[in-house]
Amino acid sequence: MSVFEKIYEQVRKIPCGKVATYGQIATLAGNRRWARVVGYALHANPDPENIPCYRVVNRMGGLSSAFAFGGAERQAELLRADGVELRDNGTVDLEKYLWDGL
């Protein structure tokens, strides 16, 4: 299984209404140092219908200005549709919405 496939496997597990961080997905995929690779993989997402890359945020709960499928505003729309509320500064409250990885 390729590194990207390992990453996609973990991203598919993030439930509706939750988010994960790049570092968290990297760790779950097998190497905590792959956080940047997670970003590359999500940018190349071959199946956005089934690999919810919009549920991955940075370690501060920030959205991606380079979100591959429409930018940070589209990512925000998709997260809101999942029931994830954003703070006034446009970040996700990780204490409330961070997926436990189980």
C-alpha positions in Angstrom: 0.0 0.0 0.0 1.4 3.4 -1.0 1.8 6.3 1.5 -1.0 8.2 -0.1 -3.3 5.1 0.2 -2.5 4.8 3.9 -3.3 8.5 4.3 -6.6 8.2 2.4 -7.5 5.1 4.5 -7.2 7.2 7.7 -9.0 10.3 6.3 -12.0 8.1 5.3 -12.4 7.2 8.9 -13.0 10.8 10.1 -16.7 10.8 11.1 -19.1 13.5 10.1 -19.0 16.4 12.6 -15.3 15.8 13.5 -12.0 17.0 12.1 -8.4 15.6 12.3 -5.1 17.4 12.0 -2.4 16.8 9.4 -0.1 15.5 12.1 -2.8 13.2 13.5 -3.4 11.6 10.1 0.3 11.3 9.6 0.7 9.4 12.8 -2.3 7.2 12.1 -0.9 6.4 8.6 2.3 5.2 10.1 4.8 8.1 10.5 4.2 11.3 12.6 6.7 13.1 10.3 4.4 12.8 7.3 2.2 15.8 8.1 3.4 17.7 4.9 2.9 14.5 2.9 -0.7 14.4 4.2 -1.1 17.8 2.6 0.3 16.7 -0.7 -2.0 13.6 -0.7 -5.1 15.6 0.1 -4.3 18.1 -2.6 -4.1 15.1 -5.1 -7.3 13.5 -3.7 -8.6 11.2 -6.5 -12.0 10.7 -4.9 -13.3 13.7 -2.9 -16.8 12.1 -2.6 -15.4 9.3 -0.5 -12.2 10.8 0.9 -13.4 13.8 3.0 -10.2 15.8 2.9 -12.0 18.9 4.0 -12.2 17.4 7.5 -8.4 17.8 7.9 -7.2 21.1 9.5 -3.9 22.4 10.8 -2.8 21.9 14.4 -4.4 25.2 15.4 -7.7 24.3 13.8 -7.0 26.5 10.7 -8.5 25.8 7.3 -6.3 25.5 4.2 -6.1 28.5 1.9 -5.0 26.0 -0.7 -7.9 23.6 -0.2 -7.8 21.6 -3.4 -11.5 21.8 -4.1 -12.4 25.5 -3.8 -10.3 27.2 -1.1 -10.8 27.9 2.6 -14.3 29.2 2.1 -15.4 26.0 0.4 -13.8 24.0 3.1 -15.7 26.1 5.7 -19.0 25.4 3.9 -18.4 21.7 3.8 -17.5 21.6 7.5 -20.6 23.6 8.4 -22.7 21.2 6.4 -21.1 18.4 8.6 -22.2 20.4 11.8 -18.8 21.7 12.6 -19.0 25.3 13.7 -16.2 27.8 13.1 -15.0 30.4 15.5 -15.2 34.1 14.6 -11.5 33.9 13.4 -12.4 31.0 11.0 -10.8 28.2 12.9 -12.2 25.0 14.3 -12.4 24.5 18.1 -10.3 21.4 18.4 -11.3 20.7 22.0 -14.9 20.3 20.7 -14.5 18.8 17.2 -11.2 16.9 17.1 -11.7 13.2 16.3 -10.2 10.8 18.8 -8.8 8.6 16.0 -10.7 5.5 17.2 
